[in-house]
Amino acid sequence: MNDYDFIHGPKLAKQGVLLRVHFKMDWQGQKLAEQLMQILLLVFAVVGFLAGYITGSFQMMVLTYAGGVVLTTLVTVPNWPFFNRNPLKWLDPSEAEKHPKPQPQQPVSSKKKASKK
């Protein structure tokens, strides 16, 4: 159960159905998802504005942008395989005990002597 969260719906649990959802995305994947989201939302905002301006329809603008938000959500929210290209290598707990823990470094203080005037 390390890489998985189990979601039990009240009706589904009674029926014996278990939904298994995978919630694992590496750091570079999170950065890519964030960049894609920002770019796609900006592109659809511009396209929506232009579509609304050209047609003279506020409804067309809102619908175009709403479609872009839905498409952006479908691209960035699910955990697609291309978001997991750089997985982190975690140490096994037994292996971690063999390595010393890093000690916090003492801050280097550069004290200047106050000049008397």
N, C-alpha and C positions, 0 to 999 in steps of 0.2 A: 504493500500500500504506500510505498514511498512516493511514487510519481503520480498517484491518482487520488482524486477526491471522489467520494461516493455520495450521490445525491438521492435521497429517498423521498419521493413524493407520497403524500398520504394515501392516495388511491392506488398508486403503483406499488407501494409497499404491501398493501393488503392483497394485491394480486400476485405478489411474489416477483415483481419485475424490479430490476435494479439498473439504474442508469449509471454508466461509468463514463466520467468526463475527464479528459486529460488536460491538466493545467500546467504545462511546462514550456516555457519560452526562454531562450537564452538572452543575454543582455544586448547583443547586437541585433537580435530579432525584435526586441522591444524598441530599440532605437529606429530600426527600419519601419516598424509598424507606425511609430509616431510620425516619422518623416512622410510616409505614404499618406497618412491621414491628413496632415497639414497641406500637402500638395494637392491631393484630390479635392479637399473641401474648398481650397482657393480656386482651383480650376472650375469646379462646378458653380461656385459663386459668380465667377466671371461669365461663364456660359449661360447661367440662369439670368443674370442681369442683361446680357446681350439679347437673349431670346425674348425676354420680357420687353426690352426697349424696342426691338425691331417689330414685334407683333403688337406692341402697345397694350400688353396684357399683364397686369400684376399677377393674375392667377397662373399664367404660363411661367412667369419667373419663379414663383413659389413652388410650383410642381416640378420644374426642372431642377431646382436646388434640392428639393425633398428627395427626388430620385437619386441625385448625387450623394446625398447623405446615406440613403439606404445602400447604394453600391459601395460607398466608402466603408460602411459598417460591415458589409459582407466580405470585403477585402481585408480589413485590418483586425476585426475582432476574433474570428476563429483562429485556432492555432494551426496554421498551415505549415507544412513541412519546411518551406523555405525560411520560416522564422526560427528554425532549430538547427542551423548549420554549424554553430559554434558552441556546442554544449560545454558546460563547466565540468572539470574533473575534480570531484570532491574526494577527500581522503576518507578511508574507512575509519570508524571510531577506534578500532584496535591499532591501526597504522598511525593515527594522529597522536596516540599516547607515546609513541617512540620519538616523536619530534619535540624539541623544547618549544615552549610557548615564547613568543617574542616579548621582550621586556620593553615597557614604555621608556622612551628616551627623555632624559631631563632637558628642559629647554635651556639653550645656551643664552646666558644673560651677558649682555655687553654693557657694563655699568661705566658711565662716563663720570669722571670726577667733576663736581660742580666747581666752577672757577669763582674765586672770590674777587669782588670788585671793590 
